[in-house]
Amino acid sequence: QVQLVESGGGSVQAGASLRLSCVASTDGVAIHNMGWYRQAPGKLREVVATILSDGNTNYHGSVTGLFTLTRFNEKNTLSLQMNSLLSVDTSVYYCNALVRPPPRFCWGQGTQVTVSS
């Protein structure tokens, strides 16, 4: 069983910062790629940032330069530093991990981020 537990969401004013954390607990499986996704009401879930097992990161164009993804392999932890938040960043943020064996995607329960202008 793999569990992803997110924390760090909250309600902030536009321009503020938040740091999301995701802690993965595993049971004999290896974690490969990890990432953060978000879903706003009435919209499809979209990728925010991902980090591959080789350390390469990719960001959604709207957060490039504002959000920073960091992975701490020894602690199975993934963090997302979000700066200069805007109201459009308001969403539920989900942690995601690709694990093996067998290969499958796992999701956390989500953490709410609300940015008021």
MARROTI-295186 format. One record per residue: residue in one letter; x, y, z of N, C-alpha, C, O, CB in turn. Coordinates in steps of 0.2 Angstrom, whole numbers, padded with zeros to 4 digits, always signed. Glycine has a CB too. Layout:
AXYZXYZXYZXYZXYZ ...
***
This chain:
Q+0004-0006+0000+0000+0000+0000+0004+0006+0000+0010+0006+0003-0005+0000+0006 V+0002+0011-0004+0006+0018-0004+0001+0023-0002-0005+0023-0004+0009+0019-0011 Q+0003+0027+0003-0001+0033+0005+0003+0039+0004+0009+0040+0005-0003+0032+0012 L-0001+0044+0001+0002+0051+0000-0002+0056+0004-0008+0056+0004+0002+0053-0008 V+0001+0059+0009-0002+0064+0013+0000+0071+0012+0006+0072+0013-0001+0062+0021 E-0004+0075+0010-0003+0082+0008-0004+0086+0014-0008+0085+0019-0006+0085+0002 S-0001+0092+0015-0002+0097+0020+0001+0104+0017+0004+0104+0012+0002+0095+0027 G-0001+0109+0021+0001+0116+0019-0003+0120+0016-0002+0126+0014+0007+0115+0015 G-0009+0118+0014-0014+0122+0010-0017+0127+0015-0016+0127+0021-0020+0118+0007 G-0021+0132+0013-0024+0137+0017-0027+0143+0013-0027+0142+0007-0019+0140+0022 S-0029+0148+0016-0032+0154+0013-0027+0160+0014-0025+0161+0020-0039+0155+0016 V-0025+0163+0008-0020+0168+0009-0023+0174+0004-0027+0173+0000-0013+0166+0007 Q-0020+0180+0005-0021+0185+0000-0016+0185-0006-0011+0181-0006-0020+0192+0004 A-0019+0188-0011-0015+0188-0017-0008+0191-0016-0007+0196-0012-0018+0192-0023 G-0003+0187-0019+0004+0190-0018+0008+0186-0012+0014+0186-0012+0004+0197-0016 A+0004+0182-0008+0007+0178-0003+0010+0172-0005+0010+0170-0011+0002+0177+0003 S+0013+0168-0001+0017+0162-0002+0014+0157+0002+0011+0158+0008+0024+0163-0001 L+0014+0151-0001+0012+0145+0003+0017+0139+0001+0020+0139-0004+0005+0142+0002 R+0018+0134+0006+0022+0129+0004+0018+0122+0006+0016+0121+0011+0029+0129+0009 L+0017+0118+0000+0014+0112+0001+0019+0106+0002+0024+0106-0001+0010+0111-0005 S+0017+0102+0006+0021+0096+0007+0017+0089+0006+0011+0089+0007+0024+0096+0014 C+0021+0084+0003+0018+0078+0002+0023+0073+0005+0028+0072+0003+0016+0077-0005 V+0020+0069+0010+0024+0063+0012+0021+0057+0010+0016+0055+0011+0024+0064+0020 A+0026+0053+0007+0024+0046+0004+0026+0040+0009+0032+0040+0011+0027+0045-0003 S+0021+0036+0011+0023+0030+0014+0022+0024+0010+0017+0024+0006+0018+0029+0021 T+0027+0020+0010+0027+0014+0005+0028+0008+0009+0030+0008+0015+0033+0015+0000 D+0026+0003+0005+0027-0004+0008+0030-0009+0003+0026-0013+0000+0020-0007+0011 G+0037-0008+0002+0040-0012-0003+0040-0010-0010+0041-0014-0014+0037-0019-0002 V+0037-0004-0011+0037-0002-0018+0042+0004-0019+0044+0007-0014+0030+0000-0020 A+0044+0005-0025+0048+0011-0026+0044+0016-0029+0040+0015-0033+0054+0008-0031 I+0046+0022-0027+0043+0028-0030+0047+0031-0036+0053+0032-0035+0042+0034-0024 H+0044+0032-0041+0048+0035-0047+0046+0042-0048+0049+0046-0044+0046+0031-0053 N+0042+0044-0053+0041+0051-0054+0036+0053-0049+0032+0049-0046+0038+0052-0061 M+0036+0060-0047+0031+0063-0042+0029+0069-0045+0032+0072-0049+0034+0064-0035 G+0024+0072-0043+0021+0078-0045+0015+0081-0041+0013+0078-0037+0020+0078-0052 W+0014+0087-0043+0008+0091-0040+0003+0092-0046+0005+0095-0051+0010+0097-0036 Y-0003+0091-0044-0008+0093-0049-0013+0097-0045-0013+0097-0039-0012+0086-0052 R-0018+0101-0049-0023+0105-0046-0029+0104-0050-0029+0103-0056-0021+0112-0045 Q-0035+0105-0046-0041+0105-0049-0046+0111-0046-0047+0110-0040-0045+0098-0049 A-0048+0115-0050-0052+0121-0048-0059+0118-0049-0061+0114-0054-0051+0127-0052 P-0064+0121-0046-0071+0119-0047-0073+0120-0054-0072+0125-0057-0076+0124-0042 G-0076+0115-0057-0079+0115-0063-0074+0114-0069-0075+0115-0075-0083+0121-0064 K-0068+0113-0067-0062+0112-0072-0059+0105-0071-0060+0102-0066-0057+0118-0071 L-0055+0103-0076-0052+0097-0076-0045+0098-0072-0043+0103-0071-0050+0095-0083 R-0043+0092-0069-0037+0092-0066-0031+0094-0071-0031+0091-0076-0036+0085-0062 E-0026+0098-0068-0021+0100-0073-0014+0099-0069-0014+0099-0063-0021+0107-0075 V-0009+0097-0072-0002+0097-0069+0000+0103-0067+0000+0108-0071+0002+0093-0074 V+0003+0104-0062+0007+0110-0059+0014+0109-0060+0017+0113-0063+0005+0111-0052 A+0017+0104-0058+0024+0103-0058+0025+0095-0057+0022+0092-0053+0028+0107-0053 T+0030+0093-0061+0032+0086-0060+0040+0085-0059+0044+0089-0062+0030+0081-0066 I+0042+0080-0056+0049+0078-0055+0050+0071-0057+0047+0067-0054+0052+0080-0048 L+0055+0070-0062+0056+0063-0064+0061+0060-0059+0064+0063-0054+0059+0063-0071 S+0062+0053-0059+0066+0050-0055+0074+0052-0056+0078+0051-0051+0066+0042-0056 D+0075+0055-0062+0082+0057-0063+0083+0064-0060+0088+0067-0061+0084+0057-0070 G+0078+0067-0058+0078+0074-0055+0076+0080-0059+0075+0085-0057+0085+0075-0053 N+0074+0078-0066+0072+0083-0070+0065+0085-0068+0061+0081-0067+0072+0080-0077 T+0064+0092-0068+0058+0095-0066+0054+0098-0072+0058+0101-0077+0059+0100-0061 N+0048+0098-0072+0044+0102-0077+0038+0106-0074+0035+0103-0069+0041+0097-0083 Y+0037+0112-0076+0032+0116-0073+0027+0118-0078+0028+0119-0084+0035+0122-0070 H+0020+0119-0076+0015+0122-0080+0018+0129-0082+0021+0132-0078+0008+0122-0077 G+0016+0131-0088+0019+0138-0090+0017+0143-0085+0021+0148-0085+0017+0139-0097 S+0011+0143-0082+0008+0149-0078+0012+0149-0072+0011+0154-0068+0001+0148-0077 V+0016+0144-0070+0019+0144-0063+0026+0144-0063+0030+0145-0058+0017+0138-0059 T+0029+0144-0069+0036+0144-0070+0039+0150-0068+0037+0156-0069+0038+0143-0078 G+0044+0150-0063+0047+0155-0060+0044+0157-0054+0047+0161-0050+0048+0161-0065 L+0038+0155-0052+0035+0157-0046+0034+0151-0041+0035+0152-0035+0027+0159-0048 F+0033+0145-0044+0033+0139-0040+0040+0135-0041+0043+0135-0046+0027+0135-0042 T+0042+0132-0035+0048+0128-0035+0046+0121-0032+0044+0120-0026+0053+0131-0031 L+0048+0116-0036+0047+0109-0034+0053+0106-0031+0058+0106-0034+0044+0105-0039 T+0053+0103-0025+0059+0100-0022+0057+0093-0020+0052+0092-0017+0062+0104-0017 R+0061+0088-0021+0060+0081-0019+0066+0079-0014+0072+0080-0015+0060+0076-0025 F+0064+0076-0008+0069+0074-0003+0068+0066-0003+0064+0064+0000+0067+0077+0004 N+0072+0063-0007+0071+0056-0008+0072+0052-0002+0068+0047+0000+0076+0053-0013 E+0077+0054+0003+0078+0050+0009+0072+0051+0013+0071+0046+0018+0084+0053+0012 K+0068+0055+0012+0062+0056+0017+0055+0055+0013+0050+0055+0016+0062+0063+0020 N+0056+0053+0007+0050+0052+0003+0045+0058+0003+0039+0057+0004+0046+0045+0005 T+0048+0063+0003+0044+0070+0003+0045+0074-0003+0050+0074-0006+0046+0073+0009 L+0039+0077-0005+0039+0081-0010+0036+0088-0008+0031+0088-0005+0035+0079-0016 S+0039+0094-0010+0037+0100-0008+0036+0104-0014+0039+0104-0019+0042+0103-0003 L+0031+0109-0013+0030+0114-0018+0030+0121-0015+0025+0122-0011+0023+0112-0022 Q+0035+0125-0016+0035+0132-0014+0031+0136-0019+0033+0136-0025+0042+0134-0013 M+0026+0139-0017+0022+0144-0021+0023+0151-0019+0021+0153-0013+0015+0141-0021 N+0025+0155-0023+0026+0162-0022+0022+0166-0026+0019+0164-0032+0033+0164-0023 S+0020+0172-0024+0016+0177-0028+0010+0174-0031+0008+0174-0036+0020+0179-0034 L+0006+0171-0026+0000+0167-0028-0005+0172-0030-0006+0178-0028-0003+0164-0022 L-0009+0170-0035-0015+0174-0038-0021+0170-0037-0021+0164-0035-0013+0175-0046 S-0027+0174-0038-0033+0170-0037-0034+0165-0042-0038+0160-0040-0039+0176-0038 V-0031+0165-0047-0032+0159-0052-0028+0153-0050-0029+0147-0052-0029+0161-0059 D-0024+0153-0044-0021+0148-0042-0025+0144-0037-0024+0139-0034-0014+0150-0038 T-0031+0147-0035-0036+0144-0031-0038+0137-0033-0041+0137-0039-0042+0148-0029 S-0037+0132-0030-0038+0125-0032-0037+0120-0026-0035+0122-0021-0034+0123-0038 V-0039+0114-0027-0037+0108-0023-0031+0106-0026-0031+0104-0032-0043+0103-0022 Y-0026+0105-0022-0019+0103-0025-0018+0095-0023-0019+0094-0017-0013+0107-0022 Y-0016+0091-0027-0015+0084-0026-0008+0082-0028-0005+0084-0032-0020+0080-0031 C-0006+0078-0023+0001+0075-0024+0000+0068-0028-0005+0065-0027+0004+0073-0017 N+0005+0067-0032+0004+0061-0037+0011+0058-0037+0016+0061-0037+0002+0063-0044 A+0011+0051-0037+0017+0047-0038+0016+0041-0042+0011+0038-0042+0019+0045-0031 L+0021+0040-0046+0021+0034-0050+0026+0029-0046+0031+0030-0045+0024+0035-0057 V+0023+0023-0045+0026+0018-0040+0026+0011-0044+0022+0010-0049+0023+0017-0033 R+0031+0007-0042+0032+0001-0045+0034-0004-0039+0038-0001-0034+0037+0000-0051 P+0033-0010-0039+0029-0014-0044+0022-0015-0041+0021-0014-0035+0032-0021-0045 P+0017-0016-0045+0017-0015-0052+0016-0008-0053+0015-0004-0049+0011-0019-0055 P+0018-0006-0059+0017+0002-0061+0010+0004-0060+0006+0002-0063+0020+0003-0068 R+0009+0010-0056+0003+0013-0055+0004+0020-0053+0009+0021-0050-0001+0008-0051 F-0001+0024-0054-0001+0031-0051-0005+0031-0044-0011+0028-0044-0004+0036-0056 C-0003+0034-0040-0006+0035-0033-0007+0042-0032-0004+0047-0034-0002+0032-0027 W-0013+0044-0028-0015+0051-0027-0016+0052-0020-0018+0047-0016-0021+0052-0031 G-0014+0058-0018-0016+0060-0011-0023+0062-0010-0027+0062-0016-0011+0065-0008 Q-0025+0064-0005-0032+0066-0004-0034+0073-0006-0039+0075-0006-0035+0065+0004 G-0028+0077-0007-0029+0084-0009-0029+0089-0003-0031+0088+0003-0036+0085-0013 T-0027+0095-0005-0026+0100+0000-0029+0107-0003-0027+0108-0009-0019+0101+0003 Q-0033+0110+0000-0036+0116-0003-0032+0122-0002-0029+0124+0003-0043+0118+0001 V-0031+0126-0008-0027+0132-0008-0032+0138-0010-0035+0137-0016-0021+0132-0012 T-0034+0143-0006-0038+0148-0008-0034+0155-0008-0031+0156-0003-0044+0148-0004 V-0034+0158-0014-0031+0165-0014-0036+0170-0016-0040+0170-0021-0025+0164-0020 S-0037+0175-0011-0041+0180-0012-0038+0186-0015-0032+0188-0012-0045+0181-0006 S-0041+0190-0019-0038+0196-0022-0040+0202-0018-0038+0208-0020-0040+0197-0029 
***
